[in-house]
Amino acid sequence: ARKEKIIVENPITDSISIKKDTVSPIELEQHVLTAQEAARLIMEAKTYKDVDWLYPLVRTALETGMRKGELRALQFNKLGEDTILVNQGVSDIKGASRSITSPKTSSSIRRIHVDKQLITFLKHIPHQEETDFVFHSPKDVRAPLSISPIDIQFKKLLSKTGIDKPIR
C-alpha cells in the first residue's frame, strides 16, 4: 500500500513491540522416569527415615500421575474402593497461607482407577476424620502439607537414587 502511494507512511513504524514470554525447549520437555528409575525411587523412598509421608506420597504419585497440588489436596473422603477422586488442588500464595482451589479446567476433575492395595495402604495412614488430608501438615491433619518440604525431600531422594532429571 505504501509503495503504491495508497498510504503515506507505514502504520507499524511507531508501534510498540510487546515482549512475549519465552519458554525454553528444555522447560517444555517432559522428563519421564524409566521403569528402573521408578523402581529405584520407590525402593529408596520405602527405606527413607527423615519423614514418614515421603513413601506414601511417592507411591501415590507414581501409581496415579497426580500433580503435587492434587496430592497435597487429597483427603480421605476422596478415596473410593478402587478410585481416587481428583477435584481440587492446593495453591501456595506468597505471604499468605495455602488455599484449596478448584482445578484450572473441568477436564482436570477426574476419577483415577487404582489398585485396591493403594487405597488400603492410604486408608491406614492415621487420621481422625474423613475430611483430613492424606498428606497433611505435621502440626495439623486439617491442613495440607506445604510444598517446601516436598521439594526438599524429593530432591534428596532423587540425589540418593542417582536420578538426574528435572522431575516436576
Secondary structure, DSSP 8 states (H G I E B T S, - for coil): -TTTTSSSS-TTTT----------HHHHS-----HHHHHHHHHHHHH--S-SSHHHHHHHHHHH---HHHHHT-BGGGB-SSEEEE--EEEE-TTS-EEEE--SSGGG-EEEE--HHHHHHHHTS--SSTTSBSSEETTEEEEE--HHHHHHHHHHHHHHHT--S---
